[in-house]
């Protein structure tokens, strides 16, 4: 009787484990190689089916200083060590930390984005963003590395150079004056050239509208072939790029690198309340499908992809028509 009871408990435990698949965690950094002082974007995404109780915890220290290295056999610190400028320079400083919940229906999708700056050259692991399950236990994932190179050749903290002594150094002064004159002449030429180009652009009338260029891109795009061949990556990358390029031309803004949330804020600022309520839900649904397919390894059916393709074309035509109406009323 006890054996049967134990077997029943094991079966129930095994079935509960199968009921919820483990989440998929992707971590990446852009760019992967930077110089000291360059802004870095570090993103971690968590995706899965019906995930519950997922908690994303940011790093503890916004300004992180590495622990000093212990030197064996050194009993005391000299005056030079106390004045070492490296002691006052952090390894990195976190500028911002943002979490987003992009879950839809059965698919759970969470992202965390950190913007930070490194101030010491070397190869480092990115800060640990803790991903805790519903049981409070941290879920392990591979933390990416970043390579930070120094601005100067040796990668050392330099002392401030002493002021220039001009006494008896007439050659340097002469070259300095000549350099200033050359820079002024170059500046005058650049200003003249920019003003000339602005006048030419003011007289230039574009031959093709944003919609015409969009439809040309769509005709060249092999959507049906990618969908029939189940080439999801090529389709998602191609259709999202074409639509973002159309929006950039239509609103004369850089929408290529905007996230879905940033795009939503942008459209709210450009459209009236009525226009936003009319067009935004459909466009946001297009963006969400592309994000989920690209980052959450979600594979839509062919019917969903064909519907997404047709809705993208329809959305572009509706937006262009709305934009043309606004222009005609001005």
Secondary structure, 3 states (H helix, E strand, C coil): CHHHHHHHHHHHHHHHHHHCCCCEEEEEEECCEEECCCEEEEEEEEEEECCCCCEEECCCCCEECCCCCCCCCCCCCCHHHHCCHHHHCCCEEEEEEEEEECCECCEEEEEEEEEEEECCCEEEECCCCEEECCCCCECCCCCCEEEEECCCCCCCCCCCCCCCCCCCCHHHHHHHHHHHHHHHHHHHHHHHHHHHHHHHHHHCCCCCCHHHHHHHHHHHCCHHHHHHCCCHHHHHHHHHHHHHHHHHHHHCCCCCCCCHHHHHHHHHHHCCHHHHHHHHHHHHHHHHHHHHHHHCCCCCCHHHHHHHHHHHHHHHHHHHHHHHHHHHHC
